[in-house]
Each structure stands twice: as structure tokens, then as C-alpha cells.
Amino acid sequence: MLQQSFDLALESGVGKGGIPDAAFEQALADLAPALVRLQGQARDHSLPLLGLPADTADLPPVHAAAKRLKAGATDILVLGTGGSSLGGQTLAQLADYGISGLSRFAPEPRVHFIDNLDPDTYSELLAKLPFKTTKFVAISKSGGTGETLLQSITVISALRAAGFSDAEIGERFQGLSEPATSGKLHPLRALLEPFGVPFLEHHTGVGGRYSVLTNCGLLPAAALGLDIEALRAGAAKAVAPVLAGKSVRETPAAVGAALHLAAMRSGKNIAVLMPYADKFALLTRWWMQLWAESLGKDGQGTQPVGALGPVDQHSQQQLYLAGPKDKFFTVLTVGAKGKGPRIDAELAGKIGQDDFAGKTIGDLVAAQGVAMIDTFARNGCSVRRFHVDEIDETIHGEVLMHFMLETVLTGYAMGVDPFDQPAVEEAKLLAKRYLAEGRS
């Protein structure tokens, strides 16, 4: 279960650098109509995100597609960018994807996400992949995402150059996109369907950065053997207070939104998320897109920053503690106490640390997380704490849904649409024009 505590976020808890208590109380009041709006959307089913946790009809096709991808595969390459990739990556960390020191030992099939168009990286990856035993997943909600299309085209070209027939190429691909509209070009389907590539249909009512708990995020998770039903069950815990019509103070996501809103109004224009577990490291990248793209509108919003404990106690703590008090911190701790390798008493004595004898690595990490929170507070920094006892699919689903609800509610209270991204579209159109013109 996700636990939230925020006494040390307020001025009454940390002094001058905290969020003024009056600002928080006002933000709680301002969240009431936002929560009523969300609850209304739950009742009339106008926001499909809220219905995802209870939905199971779309899961059997995900399992079937994952089974097809895994059959005979040593590697699975996921083609996509932004919300079509970051959600899948944060779920994949539950299976050690992207974790320093462990990812190279991942069992087959190895899942690769190529979400950034770096020509050197992509060329090297295509040169090293064993094409005979590699499958490919192309994900784009609209079907027109330039990065996904170019990634897919280059894979097809590489497979053809390696001697694969079009039928063999089709057997190695899985598409995931919205249904085509009659009379309108759907680029990804137009590219892949002639090869016989099967498609899963991307949920039309759930945008890319909110799609982690749709088949977009669940397909890579299922291919890695994760329990996707448990992910949905965890998400149900986060959305339950909304469905039950609870008050703002009884709805953790609404309380979190009020904290963010009060922080913005108090001049804290940077929001920092700092988990103390490797399996939440990529959660910060997913959250940064969610927060920035949803709320950075009409001259409003706060800058999301991802950190990771305890390593960033060394790399960022100096600025956080001694720099400007313009940040609102969320520290996510995990029940690490008593876990991990145990410290040998004799060796601890040799380094002058007898108190370490018999302790575990987890004991140190647990102490570091609490120490970081208390140090923030002692230095007048506004900090809330999230805590989970374990990291598994259920917890991960709950955490992801909490952050999505918190973001939506903050947007509603700010008076912005948390589901569009007009500024992003402008850059996409310019990039396509410059590519056609050969500009660089």
C-alpha cells in the first residue's frame, strides 16, 4: 500500500522554506471542484483512464500477443518514443530492465526499448541483434509518430538486406496503434499491414503519456513475464477513493494535487521526485513527461526533476539544501530495512565503523532515505514522503495511477487541459519540414 505523509512539506513542519499552511488549506478548498469533476467523469465514463483498473476484456489479446512475441525469440525490440515507450520501460524495471549491474544478466527474451533516435546507437543495435531470433513491436497511438515510423522502416530495410522475405518480416512484427479511420491515411498500418503484421488496438480514449496501464505498457510487461492483472489491481487501489466519492482530504491523489498547487502558488517552481530504489529509477523519467506535458501551459506549470537515492544525495544534495528554496520534494522510500548483504563485523572494525557490524545494505539505504527527508526538513525544504513496503506489480500499478490522478487533478485546479500538448505538435511539424528540406 502506498502511504503519503506531508507534515514536513508545510511551513508548520519545516519553517520558512515550507509551503504556507494557509496556502495549502486554500489549495485543498480549490481542489474540491476538481475532484467533483473527476468523480463525475467516473460516473458517466467520460474519462476512460478511470475505468482501466476494472477492465479485463483487453488483457487476453495482450497475453496472446506476448506469447507470439516470445515464441522462439531471444530478443524483442520495442519501437516507439515518449509515452509509447517510457511507460513500458518503467514496468520493465520490475524484471531488471535498465538496472545498473543487473540488466546484462536479464533472461531471454531480452527486451530493448529504442525510444531515442540516436543514429550511432540505433546502427550499432541493428548490427548486433540476431535477426533470426528477434521480434519487433511498433507502438504509436496515432500511427503517425515520425520516430516510430522511421524506426520501423529501417528495421524492415535491415531485415530485407539480411535476406528475409516480406512474409518472414511480418511474422517478426507486432503493431500497436489506434484503428484506422476510413478515407484517412494511417501511416503505421499502411507500412506494416501489407507484410501481414497483426495489430493490437491502442485505446482511443487514453493518450500516450497516460497509456502505461493500457496494452501499450502491458504488452512489454507481459512479454517479460510480469503479472499484468496485478498491475491493474494496484491501480484500482489508487482510483478507489475517486469512485467512492470521497472528500479531498480522504483522496490521496487530491491531497497530493493540493500540495503541488500550493507549492506553485508559493514560488516553488521545481518539483523533484526522488525514489530510493533502482526499480523506480525509470519511474522518474515517465513522471517527468507526464507532469511537464500535462501541466506546462498558459505560462503555468512547474519543472519536473528526477533524482535517485541514495546516489543523488552525493550529486544533487548540495544544491537542494543550500540553494534557493524553490523546490517541492517527493521522496519515495521502500521497506529496505533488513534486506541485502550483511556487513561482516571484523571488516567493519577495520574501517573504524563498528556500528555497521551485523547491519545490512538495506539498513543503510533505509537510514539514508529517512535521513534525507529529515535533512530536507531541517534545512527548510518542503518535502513529502511516499512509502511502500515492497516493490511488485500491485504496488507499481498503484503508484502509477496515483501520479496520473494527481496530475489530472492538478491540471483541473490550474484551469488547464491536462490531456493536450499543443506546443509539442508545433515542434513535430517543423522537424518533418526540415527533414524534407534537408535542413540541419
C-alpha positions as CSV (number, residue, x, y, z in Angstrom):
1,M,0.0,0.0,0.0
2,L,1.2,3.5,-0.9
3,Q,1.5,5.7,2.2
4,Q,1.7,9.5,1.9
5,S,2.8,11.9,4.7
6,F,3.3,15.6,4.2
7,D,3.7,17.3,7.6
8,L,7.3,18.2,6.6
9,A,6.0,19.9,3.4
10,L,4.3,22.7,5.3
11,E,5.7,25.8,7.0
12,S,4.4,24.5,10.3
13,G,6.7,21.5,9.9
14,V,9.9,22.9,8.5
15,G,9.7,26.7,9.0
16,K,10.0,29.5,6.4
17,G,11.0,27.3,3.5
18,G,7.9,25.2,3.7
19,I,4.5,25.6,1.9
20,P,2.5,28.1,4.0
21,D,-0.2,26.2,5.8
22,A,-2.8,28.8,4.7
23,A,-1.8,28.2,1.0
24,F,-2.3,24.5,1.5
25,E,-5.7,25.0,3.1
26,Q,-6.8,27.2,0.2
27,A,-5.5,24.7,-2.3
28,L,-7.5,21.9,-0.6
29,A,-10.6,24.0,-1.0
30,D,-9.8,24.7,-4.6
31,L,-9.3,21.0,-5.3
32,A,-12.9,20.3,-4.3
33,P,-14.5,21.2,-7.6
34,A,-11.7,19.5,-9.5
35,L,-12.3,16.3,-7.6
36,V,-16.1,16.6,-8.1
37,R,-15.4,16.9,-11.9
38,L,-13.2,13.8,-11.8
39,Q,-15.8,11.9,-9.9
40,G,-18.5,12.9,-12.4
41,Q,-16.3,11.6,-15.2
42,A,-16.0,8.3,-13.3
43,R,-19.8,8.1,-13.1
44,D,-20.5,8.9,-16.7
45,H,-17.5,7.0,-18.1
46,S,-16.2,10.1,-20.0
47,L,-12.6,9.6,-18.8
48,P,-11.6,6.0,-19.8
49,L,-8.5,6.2,-17.7
50,L,-10.6,5.8,-14.6
51,G,-12.2,2.6,-15.9
52,L,-9.0,0.8,-16.8
53,P,-8.4,-0.8,-13.4
54,A,-11.7,-2.7,-13.6
55,D,-11.3,-3.7,-17.2
56,T,-10.1,-7.2,-18.1
57,A,-11.5,-7.7,-21.6
58,D,-8.4,-6.3,-23.2
59,L,-5.9,-8.5,-21.3
60,P,-6.3,-11.9,-23.2
61,P,-5.2,-10.3,-26.5
62,V,-2.2,-8.8,-24.7
63,H,-1.3,-12.3,-23.4
64,A,-1.8,-13.8,-26.8
65,A,0.4,-11.2,-28.5
66,A,3.1,-11.6,-25.8
67,K,3.1,-15.4,-26.3
68,R,3.5,-14.9,-30.1
69,L,6.4,-12.4,-29.5
70,K,8.2,-14.7,-27.1
71,A,8.0,-17.8,-29.2
72,G,11.5,-18.6,-30.4
73,A,12.7,-15.1,-29.5
74,T,16.0,-14.2,-27.8
75,D,15.3,-10.5,-28.2
76,I,12.3,-8.2,-28.5
77,L,12.9,-4.6,-29.8
78,V,10.2,-2.1,-28.8
79,L,10.0,0.8,-31.3
80,G,8.4,4.0,-30.0
81,T,9.0,7.2,-28.2
82,G,7.6,9.3,-25.3
83,G,4.5,7.8,-23.8
84,S,4.6,4.8,-26.1
85,S,7.9,3.8,-24.5
86,L,8.5,5.3,-21.1
87,G,5.6,3.6,-19.5
88,G,6.7,0.2,-20.8
89,Q,10.2,0.9,-19.6
90,T,9.2,1.7,-16.0
91,L,7.2,-1.5,-15.8
92,A,10.1,-3.5,-17.3
93,Q,12.3,-2.4,-14.4
94,L,10.3,-4.9,-12.3
95,A,12.1,-7.5,-14.5
96,D,15.5,-5.8,-14.1
97,Y,15.4,-3.9,-17.3
98,G,17.7,-0.9,-17.2
99,I,19.0,-1.6,-13.7
100,S,22.8,-1.0,-13.4
101,G,24.7,-4.2,-12.9
102,L,21.7,-6.5,-13.5
103,S,20.3,-5.7,-16.9
104,R,23.0,-7.6,-18.8
105,F,22.0,-10.7,-16.9
106,A,18.4,-10.5,-18.0
107,P,17.0,-13.9,-19.1
108,E,15.7,-14.3,-22.6
109,P,13.8,-12.9,-24.3
110,R,15.8,-9.7,-23.7
111,V,13.6,-6.6,-24.2
112,H,15.1,-3.5,-25.7
113,F,13.5,-0.1,-25.9
114,I,14.9,2.2,-28.6
115,D,13.0,5.4,-27.7
116,N,15.6,8.0,-28.8
117,L,16.8,8.5,-32.4
118,D,20.5,8.5,-31.9
119,P,22.0,7.3,-35.2
120,D,25.1,5.7,-33.6
121,T,23.1,3.8,-31.0
122,Y,20.5,2.6,-33.5
123,S,23.0,1.5,-36.1
124,E,25.0,-0.5,-33.5
125,L,21.9,-2.1,-32.2
126,L,20.7,-3.2,-35.6
127,A,24.2,-4.6,-36.3
128,K,24.2,-6.6,-33.1
129,L,20.7,-8.0,-32.9
130,P,20.3,-11.6,-34.0
131,F,17.6,-11.1,-36.6
132,K,16.7,-14.8,-36.8
133,T,15.5,-14.7,-33.2
134,T,14.5,-11.1,-32.8
135,K,10.9,-9.8,-32.7
136,F,9.8,-6.2,-33.1
137,V,6.9,-4.2,-31.6
138,A,6.0,-0.8,-33.2
139,I,3.9,1.4,-31.0
140,S,2.3,4.7,-31.9
141,K,-1.2,5.8,-30.8
142,S,-1.9,8.0,-33.8
143,G,0.2,5.9,-36.2
144,G,1.9,9.0,-37.4
145,T,4.7,9.4,-34.9
146,G,7.8,10.2,-37.0
147,E,10.3,8.4,-34.8
148,T,8.3,5.1,-34.7
149,L,7.8,5.2,-38.5
150,L,11.5,5.7,-39.2
151,Q,12.5,3.1,-36.7
152,S,10.1,0.6,-38.4
153,I,11.2,1.5,-41.9
154,T,14.9,1.0,-41.0
155,V,14.2,-2.4,-39.4
156,I,12.3,-3.6,-42.5
157,S,15.2,-2.4,-44.7
158,A,17.7,-4.2,-42.4
159,L,15.7,-7.4,-42.5
160,R,15.3,-7.3,-46.3
161,A,19.1,-6.7,-46.6
162,A,19.6,-9.8,-44.4
163,G,17.6,-11.9,-46.8
164,F,14.2,-12.1,-45.1
165,S,11.1,-12.3,-47.2
166,D,8.2,-10.0,-46.6
167,A,6.2,-12.8,-45.1
168,E,9.1,-13.6,-42.7
169,I,9.3,-9.9,-41.8
170,G,5.5,-9.8,-41.0
171,E,6.0,-12.8,-38.7
172,R,8.5,-10.9,-36.7
173,F,6.5,-7.7,-36.1
174,Q,3.6,-6.7,-33.8
175,G,1.9,-3.4,-34.3
176,L,0.0,-1.4,-31.7
177,S,-2.0,1.7,-32.7
178,E,-5.4,3.2,-33.0
179,P,-7.8,1.8,-35.5
180,A,-7.7,3.3,-39.0
181,T,-10.3,5.9,-40.0
182,S,-12.0,5.3,-43.3
183,G,-10.7,7.6,-46.0
184,K,-7.7,8.8,-43.9
185,L,-4.1,7.5,-44.2
186,H,-2.9,5.6,-41.1
187,P,0.9,5.6,-41.7
188,L,1.9,2.8,-39.4
189,R,-0.8,0.4,-40.6
190,A,-0.1,1.4,-44.2
191,L,3.5,0.5,-43.6
192,L,3.1,-2.8,-41.7
193,E,-0.2,-4.4,-42.7
194,P,1.0,-5.3,-46.2
195,F,3.5,-7.5,-44.5
196,G,0.8,-9.3,-42.7
197,V,1.6,-7.7,-39.3
198,P,-1.1,-8.1,-36.7
199,F,-2.2,-5.1,-34.6
200,L,-3.4,-4.6,-31.1
201,E,-5.7,-1.6,-31.0
202,H,-4.4,1.3,-28.8
203,H,-7.2,2.6,-26.5
204,T,-8.7,5.6,-28.4
205,G,-9.6,7.4,-25.1
206,V,-6.3,7.2,-23.4
207,G,-3.4,9.4,-24.5
208,G,0.2,8.2,-24.8
209,R,1.6,9.6,-21.6
210,Y,-1.4,8.1,-19.7
211,S,-1.2,4.7,-21.5
212,V,1.2,2.8,-19.2
213,L,-1.7,0.6,-17.9
214,T,-3.2,0.0,-21.4
215,N,-1.8,-2.6,-23.8
216,C,0.8,-0.1,-24.7
217,G,2.7,-0.6,-21.5
218,L,1.3,-4.0,-20.6
219,L,2.5,-5.8,-23.8
220,P,6.2,-5.4,-23.0
221,A,5.4,-6.3,-19.3
222,A,3.6,-9.5,-20.3
223,A,6.5,-10.4,-22.7
224,L,8.8,-10.1,-19.6
225,G,6.5,-12.4,-17.6
226,L,5.1,-9.8,-15.3
227,D,1.6,-10.1,-13.7
228,I,-0.4,-7.5,-15.7
229,E,-3.6,-8.4,-13.8
230,A,-1.8,-7.3,-10.6
231,L,-0.8,-4.0,-12.2
232,R,-4.4,-3.2,-12.9
233,A,-5.4,-4.4,-9.4
234,G,-2.9,-2.0,-7.9
235,A,-4.2,0.9,-10.0
236,A,-7.7,0.1,-8.6
237,K,-6.5,0.9,-5.1
238,A,-5.4,4.4,-6.2
239,V,-8.7,5.2,-8.0
240,A,-11.0,3.7,-5.4
241,P,-11.4,6.9,-3.3
242,V,-12.5,8.7,-6.5
243,L,-15.0,6.0,-7.4
244,A,-16.3,6.0,-3.8
245,G,-16.9,9.8,-3.9
246,K,-14.5,10.5,-1.0
247,S,-13.7,14.1,0.0
248,V,-10.4,15.8,-0.9
249,R,-8.8,15.0,2.4
250,E,-9.8,11.4,2.0
251,T,-8.4,11.1,-1.5
252,P,-4.6,10.8,-1.5
253,A,-4.2,12.0,-5.1
254,A,-6.3,15.1,-4.4
255,V,-4.1,15.8,-1.3
256,G,-1.0,15.5,-3.5
257,A,-2.5,17.8,-6.1
258,A,-3.3,20.4,-3.4
259,L,0.4,20.2,-2.2
260,H,1.6,20.8,-5.7
261,L,-0.9,23.6,-6.3
262,A,0.1,25.3,-3.0
263,A,3.8,24.9,-3.9
264,M,3.3,26.6,-7.3
265,R,1.5,29.5,-5.7
266,S,4.2,29.8,-3.1
267,G,7.0,30.3,-5.7
268,K,8.2,26.7,-5.7
269,N,8.5,26.2,-9.4
270,I,10.5,23.0,-9.4
271,A,9.1,19.6,-8.4
272,V,11.6,16.8,-7.5
273,L,10.7,13.1,-7.4
274,M,13.4,11.1,-5.6
275,P,12.8,7.3,-5.1
276,Y,15.1,5.2,-3.0
277,A,15.1,2.0,-5.2
278,D,16.6,1.1,-8.5
279,K,13.3,-0.4,-9.7
280,F,11.7,3.1,-9.5
281,A,14.6,4.8,-11.4
282,L,12.8,5.0,-14.7
283,L,9.5,5.9,-13.0
284,T,11.0,9.4,-12.7
285,R,11.5,9.7,-16.5
286,W,7.9,8.6,-17.1
287,W,6.6,11.0,-14.5
288,M,8.6,13.9,-15.9
289,Q,6.9,13.6,-19.2
290,L,3.5,13.1,-17.6
291,W,3.9,16.2,-15.4
292,A,5.6,18.5,-18.0
293,E,3.4,17.7,-21.0
294,S,0.2,17.8,-19.0
295,L,0.6,21.0,-17.0
296,G,3.1,23.2,-18.8
297,K,0.5,25.5,-20.4
298,D,-0.7,29.1,-20.4
299,G,2.5,30.3,-18.7
300,Q,1.9,27.9,-15.8
301,G,3.4,24.6,-14.5
302,T,6.5,23.5,-12.6
303,Q,9.7,22.0,-13.8
304,P,9.8,18.2,-13.0
305,V,13.2,16.9,-11.9
306,G,14.0,13.2,-11.4
307,A,16.6,12.1,-8.8
308,L,17.5,8.7,-7.4
309,G,18.5,7.9,-3.8
310,P,20.9,7.3,-2.4
311,V,23.2,8.2,-5.3
312,D,21.8,11.7,-5.8
313,Q,22.5,12.5,-2.2
314,H,26.0,12.8,-3.4
315,S,25.4,14.5,-6.8
316,Q,22.5,16.9,-6.1
317,Q,22.1,17.3,-2.3
318,Q,24.4,20.4,-2.1
319,L,22.1,22.4,-4.4
320,Y,18.9,21.1,-2.8
321,L,19.9,22.0,0.7
322,A,22.0,25.2,0.2
323,G,20.4,26.5,-3.0
324,P,17.2,28.5,-3.4
325,K,14.1,27.2,-1.6
326,D,12.2,27.0,-4.9
327,K,11.6,23.2,-4.9
328,F,8.9,20.8,-3.6
329,F,10.4,17.4,-2.9
330,T,8.7,14.0,-3.0
331,V,10.9,11.2,-1.6
332,L,9.7,7.7,-2.2
333,T,11.1,5.2,0.3
334,V,10.9,1.4,0.2
335,G,10.9,-1.1,3.0
336,A,14.6,-1.9,2.7
337,K,15.4,-2.5,6.3
338,G,16.9,-5.9,7.0
339,K,17.4,-6.7,3.3
340,G,20.5,-7.3,1.2
341,P,24.0,-8.5,2.1
342,R,25.1,-8.3,5.8
343,I,28.1,-6.4,7.0
344,D,30.9,-8.5,8.4
345,A,31.8,-7.3,12.0
346,E,35.6,-7.9,11.6
347,L,35.7,-5.9,8.3
348,A,33.6,-3.2,9.7
349,G,36.0,-2.8,12.6
350,K,38.9,-2.5,10.2
351,I,37.4,0.7,8.7
352,G,36.5,2.1,12.1
353,Q,32.8,1.5,11.8
354,D,31.9,-1.0,14.5
355,D,28.3,0.3,14.5
356,F,27.9,-1.2,11.0
357,A,28.6,-4.7,12.2
358,G,25.7,-7.1,11.6
359,K,23.7,-4.4,9.7
360,T,22.5,-5.0,6.1
361,I,22.8,-2.9,3.0
362,G,19.1,-2.4,3.2
363,D,19.5,-1.0,6.8
364,L,21.8,1.7,5.4
365,V,19.5,2.6,2.5
366,A,16.5,2.8,4.8
367,A,18.5,5.1,7.1
368,Q,19.7,7.2,4.2
369,G,16.1,7.8,3.0
370,V,14.8,8.9,6.4
371,A,18.0,11.0,7.0
372,M,17.5,12.7,3.6
373,I,13.9,13.6,4.5
374,D,14.9,14.9,7.9
375,T,17.8,16.8,6.5
376,F,15.5,18.5,3.9
377,A,13.2,19.5,6.8
378,R,16.0,20.8,9.0
379,N,17.2,23.0,6.1
380,G,13.8,24.5,5.4
381,C,13.0,22.4,2.3
382,S,9.4,21.4,1.6
383,V,9.2,17.5,1.4
384,R,6.5,14.9,1.4
385,R,7.2,11.2,1.8
386,F,5.7,8.3,0.0
387,H,6.5,4.9,1.4
388,V,5.9,1.3,0.2
389,D,6.9,-1.8,1.9
390,E,7.6,-3.9,-1.2
391,I,8.0,-3.3,-4.9
392,D,5.8,-5.6,-7.0
393,E,3.3,-5.3,-9.8
394,T,0.4,-4.3,-7.4
395,I,2.4,-1.5,-5.8
396,H,3.7,-0.3,-9.1
397,G,0.2,-0.1,-10.5
398,E,-0.9,1.9,-7.5
399,V,2.0,4.3,-7.7
400,L,1.5,4.9,-11.4
401,M,-2.2,5.5,-11.1
402,H,-1.7,7.8,-8.1
403,F,0.7,10.0,-10.1
404,M,-1.7,10.1,-13.1
405,L,-4.7,11.1,-10.9
406,E,-2.6,13.7,-9.1
407,T,-1.6,15.2,-12.4
408,V,-5.1,15.3,-13.8
409,L,-6.5,16.9,-10.6
410,T,-3.7,19.5,-10.5
411,G,-4.4,20.4,-14.1
412,Y,-8.1,20.8,-13.4
413,A,-7.4,23.0,-10.4
414,M,-5.0,25.1,-12.5
415,G,-7.6,25.6,-15.2
416,V,-5.5,23.8,-18.0
417,D,-6.3,20.8,-20.1
418,P,-4.0,18.0,-18.7
419,F,-4.6,15.9,-21.8
420,D,-3.5,18.0,-24.8
421,Q,0.1,19.0,-25.9
422,P,-0.2,21.8,-28.5
423,A,3.4,23.0,-28.1
424,V,4.8,19.5,-28.8
425,E,2.8,19.3,-32.1
426,E,4.5,22.5,-33.3
427,A,8.0,21.1,-33.0
428,K,6.9,17.8,-34.7
429,L,5.6,19.7,-37.7
430,L,8.8,21.8,-38.0
431,A,11.0,18.7,-37.7
432,K,9.2,17.0,-40.5
433,R,9.5,20.1,-42.8
434,Y,13.2,20.5,-42.0
435,L,13.8,16.8,-42.7
436,A,12.1,17.1,-46.1
437,E,14.2,20.2,-46.9
438,G,17.4,18.6,-45.8
439,R,18.0,21.3,-43.1
440,S,20.2,20.7,-40.1
